[in-house]
Amino acid sequence: MYKSKTPEEAVKVIKSNDRVYIQAAAAAPQALINAMSARHEELRNVEVCHLHIEGDAPYADPKYSKSFHVNSFFIGPNVRHTLKAGNGSYTPVFLSELPLLFKKNIIPLDIALIQVSPPDKHGYCSLGVTVAATLAAIGNAKHVIAQINPNMPRTHGDGIIHYTEFDTFVEVDEPLHYHEPAKPTESEEKIGDFIAELIEDKSTLQMGIGNIPNAVLTRLGNHKDLGLHTEMFSDGVIDLILNDVINGNYKGINPGRAMATFLMGSKRLFEYVDDNPFIEMREADFVNNVGIIMQNPRMVAINSAIEIDVTGQVCADSIGSRMYSGVGGQMDFIRGASLSEGGKAIIALPSVTKKGVNRIVPFLKPGAGVVTTRAHIHYVVTEYGVANLYGKTIKQRVKALTEIAHPDFREGIARDYFDGKVY
């Protein structure tokens, strides 16, 4: 192999005015990120772009605004402040199309910072817990810097890459970014009950991280022959796989395998997927491709929202005009599940926020973005029940959604909507 460098030596290739892409989620290479950020005094106008990343993002500190500007394709909590502070931007994009922005040179890349497993005896490394748009970034960046970490799981699928494709590499033994599952609230448990009843045997599931997916998964122990074709998954699927509840036998795409494009979870999850051929990691333009997703019969997509209006418009990326997260893969899977034979597209959310703010509203907040349109919406689930809006008129939707809103707000929701003279 080539001789490895220190992180400080490796990032010297980054120049002012460069655009740097960082591998997403738990695969963010922290040592390289820290070394790049430490060069803030000598760098100017470096654009740092990425999806949500775990860990620290020191380059996002507003005091380094002359050195770094953050361009988020999905806004995580560690960079959310940059939009208000002025040292950050947000680029809306479906996760399925993010690789195309690199492949078509719409967003040219100078540097890609990635993290991989150690090479095997043939010299091949693995992108581990995040493929997403990483392969497209590697293929289009002028210079690829890899952080080789023995803690990175070796996963099967698209993310196998030979070390000779790295222009520079560093060897760093540091923990990955783990995400321990939290206990669902009483409301989330009830939502889990309702969704579990909607899931038939031989269904294929898409669900992300969080308390609602965890609550659903704990209720599927008596189901049979489920599949997994999902943007991401966490710890909740492990026991279902081990107990043959999730086996993928009836999937339309890659039967007998569980498919994802990135993973987030505990150390147990990362140890489980290590060298596990049942887990297949593919690039986002495949996993999230609507035409691919819809080939799974009984595809069930479970996504969430910040708020939803009584006509079925789903806001999932902003609080009013304040950008909060991103489009991500919600529309990819909502549409794919809708077109699947026997599929079900589900939006699940507690009826109120932790502060008691109503989330089923007559009208979205001014400036709120619509991620899933009223024409795409099918099922909406809260702790008060299930509303199936598919094929329903506006008046029928208002009634159905009002019935699953929090009781304290039901009377006002319908009144305020119809007082607005919108029929």
N, C-alpha and C positions, 0 to 999 in steps of 0.2 A: 504493500500500500504506500501511498504518498505519506509524507511526514505530516503529522497533525500539527496544528497551530494552537496557540492560546486564543481564547475568545477576543482578547484585546487586539492581537495581531490579525485575526481573521476579518474583523469589521473595519480595518483600515481601508479596505477596498471601497467602502461607501463614501461617496462624494457629495458635496452640496448639490442641490437640485435633483438628486436621485429619487426614484420611487422604490420603496422597499415593501415587499409582501411578507407577512408573518403567518406561518402555519396556524390553523385555527384551534380553538377549544383547549383541551388538556395537553395538546402537543406543542403549544407555544414554547420555543426554546429560550428559557429564562436567562441562561448565561449569555447568550448572544444579544438578547434584548437589553440586558444591563450594560454590556460592553458598548453597544451602539449608543445608548442613552448617555453614557459617560463621556462621549465625544461632543456633547452639546456645545461646548465653547468654540470648537473648530468647524462645526457643520452649520449650514444655513439652508433653509427651505427644503428639507428632506420630507417627502410625503411618505407616511407610514400607513399602509392599508391592510385591512384584515377583516374577517368576520369576528364574531365574539371570541375573545381569548381569555383563558384562565390565567391567574397569577398577576404579577405586578406589571404596570405599564408606565415606567418612570418618564418615558418620552412624552407622555400626555400631560405632564405638569405644565400649566399655563406659563410658568416662568421660563419655559424653554420654547415659547411660541416662535421665536425667530429661527430656531433650529429645526423644529419638527412640526408638521401638521398632520393630524390624524384623519384618515378617510375610512370611515366604517361602512362595511357592507351589511353588518348587523351590529347594533350598538350594545356593547356590554357595560355593566356597571362601572368597570375600571376606567372607561373613557367617556362615559355619558356626560360628564361635566364639560367636555371640550366644546360641545356645540354652543352652549351658552357663553363660555369663556372666549370663544372665537378662534381657538386653535384646533378646531375639528369640524368635519363635514360628514354628511351621510349620503351614500349613494344607494337609492332603492334598486333592488334587483332580486328576481326569483333565484333561489339557491341553484335551481336547475340550469340557470343561464350564466351564473358567475364564471364557470370555466371558459365560456365562450367569449367573455370580455377580454380574457387573456389570449385565447387562441386566435381571435380575430384582430388582435393588436389594438382594440378599442381603448384598453388601458394597458399601455406598454409597461413592462417591469424591468428595472435595472438589477435589482437584488431580490433573491428569495432566501429567507431565513427559515430553515426547517429543522426538524428533530426526528431522528431515526434510531432503529435498533442497531446493535453491532452487526457487521457483515458476517454471513455464514461462510463456510469453507469455500464457496464459489464466488464470494465477494458481493453477495446480494444483501441489502439492508431492507427493512420494512418501515413504511411510514406510520405503522402502529395504529394508534387510536384515532387518527384523523387523516382521511384522504380528501374528501370534499373537493376543493378546487386546487389542491396542492400540486397534483401532477401537471395541470395546465400551467401553474406558476413556474414549476421547474422547467417545463418545456419551452417557456417563452422569456424567462429572465436571462439577462446577460451574464449574471454571476450567481451561482448557487452555493450558499454556505450551509453545511449540515452540522448539526450538533448530534454526535453519536453518544447515546446514553444507554447503558446496560439495563436501565429500568423500563425502557420502552418495550412494550410487548411486541412480539413478532406476529402480525396478523396476516391472514391469507387474502387473496384477491388482487385488486389493481395496484396496491401500494408497495409492490416489490420493485426495488430500484438498485442498480449496480453502483458501487461506490465510485466508479469512474465517471459517473454523471455529476458528481460534486466537483465544483471548482476549488473549493476549500472545505476542510472539515476540522472540527474540534472534538476532543473527547472529554466529556463531562459526565460525572456520576452524581446526579442530583435527583431528588424525588420528583415524580410527576405531580400534576395538580389533581388531587382527588376531590370527589364531591360525595359526601356521605348522605344517604337517604334520610329524609326527615319524616316525622310521623304526621300523617294526614289529619286535618281537623275533622270535626263532626260533619260539617257541611260537605267536605271533600269525600268523606266516607260514603255519604248518601249519594253523591254524584257517581261514585264508583259502583254502587249497587245498580243504579239505573243503567249505566253504560254496559255493565256486565250482562244485563238482561237483553241488551240489543245485539250482543255478539253471539253468533251461531257457531256451532262446531264447523270445522274446516274453513274458518275465516282466516284471512291474512291481516295482520295488525301493523298499523303505523302509530307510534306514540312516542312522545319525547320524555324529557326529564321533568320531574316535579311531583307534587303530592297527588294530583288527580291521576296521572298514569300509574303511579305506585298503588293507589287505592283500587284502580281497575284490575291491575295484575294480581293483587292478592285475592281477588274474587273469581279467578278463572281456573282454580285447581281442579274443578270437575268437568271442565271443557275438554274436548278431544280434537286432536289433529289440527291445531292452530299453526299458522305460519307467521313469519316476521319479515316484512319488507318495509324498512323505516329509515328516515333520515338519520335518526340516532336512537340508541337505547341505553338504559342504565341497569342497575342491579336487579330490578324487579323481574327480569326475564329469566335469570339464571336458574332458579328452582323450577320454573315451568319447563325449561328445556331439560333439566336433569330428570324430571318426572314424566317426560314424554308428552306433556300437554302441548308444548311447542315443538313440532318436528318438521314442519314445512312440507309434509307429504302431498298436500293438495294445492300448493302454490302453482301459479301459471308461469312464473319466472324463477329460474334456478330452484326447482323443488329440492327438498332435502337440505336446504341451507338457509341460514338466517342472514339477511342482507342489511347493511347500514353503510353510511358514508362517514360518520364519526361517532365516537363514544364518549360518554361522561359518566363517572361513577366512582365507586370506592376502589381501594386496592384489590379487594376480592374480584371485582369485575375485570380489572386489568390482568390479574393472574389467570382468570378463567378464559379469557380470549387468547392468551398467549399460545401460539402454535396450535390453535384449535381450528381444524378444517371446517367445522360446522358454521363458523362465523366468517362471512365473506364481506370484505370491505371494498366498495366500488366508488368510482368518482361520482360527484353529484349530478353531472349531466346524464348519467345512466340511472342511478337510484331514484332521482327525483323527476325523471322524464315521465310526463303524463301518459304517453303512449306505452311505456313499459309498465307503469303502475297499474293501469287499467286491465292488463292481461291477467292479473291475479283475481280469480273469482272470489266473491264475498270480501272484497277489500274494505277494511274498516279503518278510516282515518280519524284520529282523535286529536283535536287541536283546541287552543284556548283563545281568549280575547280579553282586551282591556275593557271594552264596552260594546254593546250591540243595540241598535235601535229597533223599534217595534216593526219595522218593515223587513228586517233581516240583514241590514248592513253591519258588517263586522269590522270594528276598529281593533287592530292587533299590534300596531307599531308606534302609536303616539298617544299622548294624553292631551287632547285638544291639538294645538299646533306644536307642542313640545315633543320632539322625537324621543322615543323611549327604547325601542328595540330594533325591529326590522321586519321586512316582508318574509324573509326566510323561505321555508318550504311549505308554508300553510296552503297556498293556492295550488301548488304542484299536487299535493296529496288530496286536497278537497276535490279537485277536478278529477284526478285519477280514480278516487274511490267512487265518485258520482257516476263515472262511465263504466265502472267494473260491473260485471254480471252479478247481481245480488249485493252490490257494494253499499256501504253506508258512510256518509260524510258527517262527522259530528263536531260541533263546537261546544265545549264544556267550560263552564265558569261558575263560581259562586255568585249568588244573586247580588251580593254587596261586597265592597272592599273590606279590609280589616278595620277601616275607620268608619264603616257603616254607610259608605257612599253607594248609591244605587248604580248597578251596572247594566240593567235593561232599561233603556231610556227612550222617551218619545223622539228625541233628536240627538244625534251625535254632537259632541262639543264642537264649537266653532274651530275650524282648522283640523279636525280629526281626519285621519286618513282611512280610507276603506280598503282593507286588504282582501276580504272575501265579500263579493257583491251580493245583493239581495237575489240575484238570479242564480247564484251558485249555491246558496245556503240550503241545507236539508235539515238535519237534526240540530236542535239546541237543547242542552241539558243543564239544569241547575239542581240544587238540592231539593227543589220543590217539584221536579218532574221533567218530562220530556215533551218538547214541542217539535212536531214534524211539519216544516214549512213548505216542503216541496209541492208545487202545484197549487198552493194556496193563494187566495187573493190578499190584497193589502189588509182589508178589514178582518179576514180570517187570521192573518198573521198577528195583527194587533191583539186580538182576543187570545190566541194561543200563547204568545209571549207574555202577556199580562198575567196569565194563569200560573206561569212558573217564575214570576218575579217575586221579590220579597213582599210579604203581605202588607208591610207598612207603606209600600209605594204603589200598589196595584190600582187603587182608585184614581190617583193622580196621573198615572202613565197614560191611560186611555183618554182621560179628559183633556190633558195637555196636548196630546197628539191631535185629537179631532178639533179642539179649539183653534189649532193652527190652520184649519181649513184645508188640510191636505187629504184629499180623498182619492 
